Amino acid sequence: MDQEKLLFFKGLLEGRLHTLLEEAGKAANDMRQESNGDFPDPTDRASLESDRNFLLRIKDRERKLITKVKEALDRIDNGTFGICDSCGKSISEKRLMVRPVTTLCIECKTEREHQEQVEKQRGTRSRGGFPY
Ligand SMILES: [Zn+2]
């Protein structure tokens, strides 16, 4: 992927990260108010964001998303962004536009989902015995 496109995705991901951190910051702030504040410096957003406990306070879903976006930014920095984790081929730009945090090309993703489904069905069956 050329530099210009990498910069485009970097901007996209940084924007997303910013939004997520802002939302998570608000959530953490709400939690702090509920717990009557044992937060050292609530007005300092920068220290809030770099606080290593920060991610523990926010919702699981947001935390996962933030981690994913950060990992994608890491991949841009180390030159592996847009390369499938599983087969090593390029992930299509169309797919990256929709899901810039993805680590799998559409073929591998489809295959993985299929495998998960098969495993799930096996799991259901092995629990077995119920008529539904
Ligand atoms: Zn692949």
Residues whose N, C-alpha, C, O or C-beta is under 5 A from the ligand:
A	BS01	ZN	C84 S86 C87 G88 C105 C108
